[in-house]
């Protein structure tokens, strides 16, 4: 039997609560000066630069693109996109989620310059998506799925960085997939790394990790000088010094060159220009170019929207990123990156998480990281190539732990099954597939719970006893009201409620308070009206007859 829930009659229009306010965004367009937080943003930008550098190079390698393409993308994402974006702490650059798309694009279009033309077109498509306000889809990502995605990325960071920490993996940093390009998977890669670990890399990585943990302790953080210098920077400098010392005292323990940062060493702007590749616009005559561009635009936009939603959750100040503006910024970035010979870019969680963990306060940290990438490309290649990858792995191990802390699992468990199950399923799916596939599975499960809840009888139909009395309805008469907005999601609930009405009932189905009634729901109501006499149900429609349903 359907449970009809009684509700009191309305006595007046509800008073809307005041709109929630959000902290203002430090940076362009705010009352606070962009440089007012430079004391926190400059060190954070340096840390993000150290993390982003090997990612840019590694993703270029995995994409089948020139190494320079990833760095160009990082520079454009760090400087241009950060300036245009409304996000305070997200960082943009080349993303691992597009590596498969890039490999396929190069194979289908036949050349890297042709792919650059498709990347520029993809940027234009993203700009159009921002103009038509397609960023609203980010509002429909369930919180449980976003938290599950973050927790999964934290676990992946830990698992993927262990081989680098052991000094036994030449694979690139941001390989987020379970099945790697080298034929191993996440777990077998760790096993292989343990068998071939480098004592020097382990020593350097351990010292870096211990230094960062000590730097975060209360006694150290109370020191004014400690708040000005991020622990990750101290750890990296110490790692370079220790590795240099090993060269003298224990050469056999020194970190092997293949496990150091590898940055192209350029001596002049002319050499940089000579190394750059530019798009082949003749590819625009090929219809396949637009298919590739559309794929890049959709994948990059989805990754961006997921990332900024997750980053907003991580932001200690809980600032909100305007998603349509973000699509415009990312589209402009991809247009410029394609024109300059760079990889497609997105907002990326790993670098953004490192940015937040390093204490970034505004977009200035991301801009600084972009300028450091540019300066390093021109002047500092030989110095940065001294940094052991195990030290950078230690930085990301700590970031990963913060993303997947035990407190997060306890919080989700306490929220109940509807929140915990999508959260866990998203984690497992991301771990054993990749980011987009895993999140898609989590979203599908989250929508299942939404549809299941909407299908519960009585969820959207209410018996209004006070209105019955006021309007002179008989006590035996069921007065059922539709809500203000009736979408297709309400169809299952309404149909279930109507089907469970007792035989011989007298029913008023009232839509006078409904602003919108979906066409699918109208068809279901019309079908019930036609079948009601056979069940002895006397049905009166109010506020629904005026809708055109006669032809259904």
Steps between C-alpha positions, in 0.01 A plus 500: 500500500633841409574726792336838442685766695298783647631854471362822649336761284709797390445815696718720288800510273810349651773735602812423302816467706779744427727389218816334626811704470839376394841637588627742240759369262845650545626604164376680195169673539488487881549765763811325626825568314634213293838535671369523856551124546833471320666379820293178483451482124863528389621193696187308395561592136855367529375170642240463224767577242721221636208257485372623161832486317537119482126468436522725194795303363355159585158568348668623182692176481188289562301698242751443224560875478827701514621551859479875452122474435424410861705787640334748261161374617606540863615857436175595324292331771699661779502855368218560252233265636568604860454865408172432318363241744275579792662232713728610782709184544454263205796439269470420130732311271531183291294212643557127490135445417566629148805283423297227333307763305830651382648167393184422306489850349859482373426160345177614332617844378849387409712776651554707813441836321159371388416411862602853602242638257236271656606621847445861398155412363424317826579824683245685285240231579565541874461877469161442336405261782584773749296757308191275495552437874559127478695513826175451691542122467761522776215567745369149436811314618405326830723597793561133587641438152727806518634390839545147368694634203728700730558204731576275201748752363667509841536120499624502140755769582637286780507180295641665186772692680638203694697370198651848454567513874687169469695629201395213275250645255561705188126536432358852507354657811135555420417158358164475676379183329501154658645342183819690421658567163800281595283188530490497881211597725498711813577213736742302283700820443552530878610136521746549215631818665563324832715240321706767325506783754784748514635556855595858413150586378344345811738696724434829320123443494487399867694804613273725291187338647625525859595864452152586372333316790722683750429831325129449564537439873379768739841597645641570154189674365509741794827642368449806275771390256339158459173656382684683221667191354295193398621166626493360147759753387725415793460131419595547134807711580610243759449220247727671246765558768488138623525361149799725432659379824444137398708564189798547730441265796305214338494523117319166470205650690470815288162539327530382141460765226183334368335577836578872495287776349554521123450849360616604153794738540465805277752781472299776327159620390599425144567138589162483675325637190686248287378215720132606488248338265207691354159378377436389144176678409470297182370230736180705535401369158490150647162419665681266744668806653166623634420160650830508687437862606156414634642203697776715651250775589253265672760297694693813603179678607378206709840461670508872567151514650571197718831647610373846594209344692746284692744788554221722637432225756869496597537877522520592871317825424225314304504746211286422197630472144261639234485204262401688186789740546725199553393351167576833333843512666583140412380550143721806458790304650454210259471737205829671590672173598409347165627806313833490688557125466379386843292208623131544588455610859244470776467595865686219677446365849851377580666837449206684654513276808873561534429873465246496783719277718788746454286783640394687187258786567425634151552442129836675531661167598387339173621802303839483673523129419436584133773765492742260673432242229583764240816616679614142562455419134727789405759516777480230769486170318843379611429584867152348517627182339681432830171436688434129579156377404478319836494839675208615285334164564527569874316832446218321318483218758413759763247667269342160432464421870322831561255422220411156634529547876313258731285787626340528155387136508354540849308809389350324198405194709319720750299664220326170422484239227377734225818706541748227590422250221554742205809629681660154528390384155652812345830431678514139382394590145762776467771274644438218253417703186588866462370835621221564249373141487505468878317827555244401234430180692467696823265751336286219360469347848425840654222558246366152576453597865331823390260316270432237766412766755276674246319171436389468863124525528367818652819696447335759279128470568364636826157487663415854606238453777487867595433593139232231484319652796534855371365403159214292637628168373359188663730317745493191279626700204877476430636840405846444347716795402787503253814697596595831342739345248420155361781350290541159338684394818168526685320270255579172680385640835173636361416187301575277800279710726210502255525126440480432874181703553221279644230378264191721517692807617387853435809700407585859415836529321589865545758676284392856576824570689721346232697741284634229267373147430721286279344353184584143608313555826199640313488186286508283812218700663289477183556122486386472863193719434392271218556185710342636822134416423585130459631504858201689632715806570331837462774741391483879479788696349559856616747731330592222259210511257628828364811321378473344156467130574193419292703336225685262729 
